[in-house]
Amino acid sequence: MSGGWNTIESDAGVFTFLIESLGCTNIQFEELISLDPESLQELNPIGVIFLFKYPTNEKHSGDKPLDGEFDYAALEPPQQTSSEEDGKDGEQPVWFAAQTIQNACGTQALLSVLLNKDSTNAEDEGAKVDIGQDLRDFKEFTAAFPSDIRGEALSNSDLIRSVHNSFARSSPFASDETRLATGDDDVYHFIAYTSINSTLYELDGLQPAPIRHGDPGACPAEIFADAVVPVLQRRIERYPATEIRFNLLAMCQDLRVRAREAGDMEGLRREEEKRREWRWENALRRHNFVGFVGEVMKGVTGMKLKEGSHVKWIEDATASTKARMEERKRKGEVGGEVGGEDMDIS
């Protein structure tokens, strides 16, 4: 059940302003177009958020993931050594929450990175993040909870839910219907990857524990990009070659901060322009344009009726749609756009 959580887009502007609304500073998201370590490393990422079509009909053993190893021990505070008792910081337990509610996986994925990278326990100085007082209080409140209760706490957080929903697309066609997904449904899921205690982890709230990839201590933050790309490639290779519906967002330092520190005024100008575009796009997402589109269509239809050209208009649109569908069949494509066959009325 959605429990009042709406779906959000896998978009760098949405995720950036979402974490800023939660109080996080100097961090942003960038969309990755190519899956290669060099492109990812240029951003010096703190973590990545991966969106993929969830295989609802996939069967696998509950005691072993398809790739990597469940690391239940990472959820427990490690035993202190004598040096740590003398005042040195040791490894911190992984903050991990089970996903207990539908549609929250995007926000849960980014929080899985942020709450393991806050300035109080990130192992790498360059990876420390100021997550803000609200998220810091939430992390402290849930620190002693098991993963399922953490998930419930996250789902019931009014602050996190309201910020999440503020970036959902407005739609007049929302449905309260709930049902189990089948193999015919297109269901998408967000998960996170990040380096914690110099170990590469996959953080997926639908799994029973964090999934460790590689040996413990083998993935310090500076080689995260090189370590995570093969893991992502293996996951993608489990799908048919025709499946291209994936999206990868990198969490990194605010690129405006980096440009200012480097004295790159042109880079700073580009980043400020990008932020303006993101603000405009996010503003549009909050509005429902169905009424506006309806009025435009009524106006255009009225104009065609007044001119007496409506019959030819419909015939031309029908012919154009048929021609496009025939072209799709020749190319081996099936059906029309999402939601059914669409008519080209221009």
N, C-alpha and C positions, 0 to 999 in steps of 0.2 A: 504494500500500500504506500501511496505517496506521502500521506500524513501532512499535507500542506506544503510539500516541497515540489517546485516546478522544475522542468528541464531547462538547462542552460546550454549555450553553444560552446563548442571548443574553439574559442577565439582568444587571441592574445590580449586584445583590448578589454574583453569581458573579464578575463582572469586577473589582469593587472589592476583594474579599478575595483574588482571584488576584494583583493587582498588589501588594497589601500583603504577601502571602506571598513575593513576589519581592524585597521590601525597599524598595519605593517608599513614600514618606510624603506625607501631606496631599493626596492625590489620590483622587477617587472617580468613579463613573459614575452617570449619571442617564438613565432612559429617557425619550425624547421621544414624546409621544402625538400631537402635531400637528406638521406640517412647515411652520413659519413662522419667519422670522428673529427675531421678537420673543421667542418662547418660548425659542429657542436662545440668544439673546444674554443673556437673564436669567442664564444659567449662566456666562457669560463662558468659553466652552469652549476647551480647549487643542486638541481635535481631536474627531472623531466616528468611531464604528465603525458600519458599515452592513451589515446582513444581508439577503440577497435570494436568491431562487431562481435558481440558476445555469443559464443557457440552454445545455444540453449540445449542442443541435442548431443553435446559432447560428453562422453562418459570417461571418468578416470578415477583412480584410487584416491580415497580420502586421506590416506596416510602419506602420500607422496605426490608432489606437484609434477606436472609434465616437464618442467625444467627447473633446476635448482633444488634446494632442500629447505623444508620448513625448519625455522630456527626458533623453537619455543624458548630456549634458554635466553635468547636476546631480550625477552620480555621481563626477565627477572634482574634485580640489581646484582651486579657481580660482587664476588667476595673481595673485600679490601685487602690489599697487600700492606706490608709494613711501611713502604714508601708513601702510599696513599694515606695511611693513618697519620703520617708525619706532616700532612698538609697538601700533598700533591693530588690533583684531580685524576680520577680513574675513569673507566668507561661508564657511560650512562645507559640505562635500559632503553630499548627502542619504544617510542610512543606509537602505539598501534591500536586502532579501533575497528571493531567489526562493523560492517554496514548493516544496519538494522532496518533501513527504510529505503524505499524506492526514490530515484531521482537525485539523491544526495551525493552520488559517487564523485562528481566533479569537484565539489567543495571539499569532500572528505579526502580526495587525493592530494589536493594542494596543501591542506592542513597536515597531512601525513609528512610532507616535506618540511613545512614551516616549523611545526612543533618539535621536530628533531634537529632543527638548525637555529634555534633561538640563541641569543648571545650568552645564555647561562651554561650551555653544554655542548656547543659545536666544537669538534676536536680541531678544526682548522681555522685559524684566525680569519682567513679570507672568506670563509663560508658562514661566519656568524651573521645572524639576521636579527634586527630589532622587530619583534613580532607585535609590539604594542602591549599596553597594559591589559586590555580585555582578553586577548588570547593567552597572555601570560597567566592571568587569573584562572582561565579555563583549564590550562594545562596543569596548574597546581591543584585545582579542584579535582581533576580526574586522575592524578598521578598514581594513586593507590588502587584504582579500579581495574578489574579484569577487562579484557578487550570488548566483551559484549556489553558491559555496563557503560564503558566509554562511548560505544556506539549509540546507546540510548541517550546518554548525556548530550552528545553532539546533536542528535536528532531533535532533542527537546530544548536546545538552546534558542531562545527567542532572537537573540542578537544575530547568531550565525544564519538562522533560517531567514530572517527578514532581509539581511544583506544578500544572501543567495537569491531569494525571490525577486529582489529589485533588479536583477539582470536577466530575468526570464522574458522571453518574447510575449507580448500581450496577444491574447487570442480569444475570440468569442466562442470558440468551439471546444473548450475544455470539457473533458468527460470525467465523471467520478467513477466510471466503471473500472473494476479491478479484476484481473484474471491472470492465470499462469501463462507465460510466454511459451510458444511452440516453435518448432524448427522453421516454420514459415514466417515468423515475425522477425523484423529487423530491430534487434535490441543492441544498444551500444553501452559501453562501460568504460569508465576512466580508472586508471591505476597510476601509481607513482613509482619512480625509481630514484634512489639517492644513495650517497655514501654516508654511512653512519658507523662511527668507531672504525673508520678505514675499511669498511666492508660494504660491498654492494648489496643493497636490499631492494626487493620488489615489495611494495606495500599495496595490497589489494584487500579491501574490506570484506570481500566475499570468500576469502581464504581464512583458515583457522589461525594462521600465524604469519609473521613476516617470512618471505622467501629469500634465502641467502643464495647469491650467485657467486661461485668461486670460493676460495679459502678465506677464513676470517683474517682480517688485517691485510688482505691483498689488494684492496682498492682505496688508497688514499684519495682525497678529493681531487688532487691534481691530475690523476689518470682516470677520473670518472668517465669522461667521454669515450676514451678507448675501451673501457670495460663494458659500458652499457650498450654500445651499438651492436656488438655480436649477439647479445641477449635479445634485443629488439628484433634483429634479423631472424633469429631462430623462431621467435613467436610468429612473425609475419609468414615465414615459410610453412607454417602449419595450415595456412589457408590456400585455396585454389589460386592459381596464377592470375585469374581474372579479378580477384578481390583487391580493390584499391582503396577501400574506404577506411583509411587510417589517418590519424592526425597526431602530431607530436609537438608539444609546447615545452620550451626550455625555460626554467626559472633561473633568472640571473640578476646581477646588479643592475640598477637603473642605468640605462645607457647614457642618459643625460649627465649623470654624475661622472661616469667614465670620460665623457667628452670634455666636460669642464676641467677635470683633473689633467687631461692631456692637452688642453688648450686647443681642442679641435672645434672651432667655431662653426664650420660647415656641418660637421657631424651633429653638433648641438642643435643647429637650425633644423636638420632633417628629423631629429628625434622630437623636437617641439611640435613640428608639423604633424608628425605621426600621432602625438597625443591629442592634438586638436581633432584629427580625423576620428580617433577612437571615441572622444567625447560626443561627437556628432552621431556616430553610429550607435553608441549606447543610448543616446537620447531617442533615436528612432525606434530602437528595440522596445522601448517602454510604451509605445503608442500602438493602438489598434487602428489600422488603416482600412478595415473592411468597409466601414460606412463611407469613407472618402471614395474608395474604388467604386462602390455601388452608385454613388452620385455621379461620378465621371461616366460610368457606363450608361446610366439613364440619360445623361446629357448627350452623349455621342449617339445613342439609339434614337433619341428624339430628333437630333439633327438629320440623321439618315432618313427617318420617316418623313420629315418635312421636305427633304430634297427628293423623295421618292426613289432613293437609290438603295434601300435596305435589302431588296431581293438580290440584287447583284452583289452586294456586300457579303451576304450570307453564302451565296454560291461560290464566290471567290475564296472565302475563308474555308469552306468545306473542301474545295479542290486543293487548296494549299495544304490542308491538314492531311488529306489522303496521300498527296505526293510525298510529304515528309514521312508518313508511316511506311510507305512503300520503300523509301530510301533506307529507313532503319531496318526493314526486313532484309534488304539486300546486303546490308552490313552485318547481319546476324544479330541485331538488337531485337529485344522482345518488349512489346508494350510501349506505353507512353511515358510521360514524366511521372514523378511520385504523385500518387493520388488518382491515376487513371490517364486515359488518352486526353490530350489537350488540343483544342481547336485554335488555329492561328487566325485571330481577328485583328487586322491592322488597317 
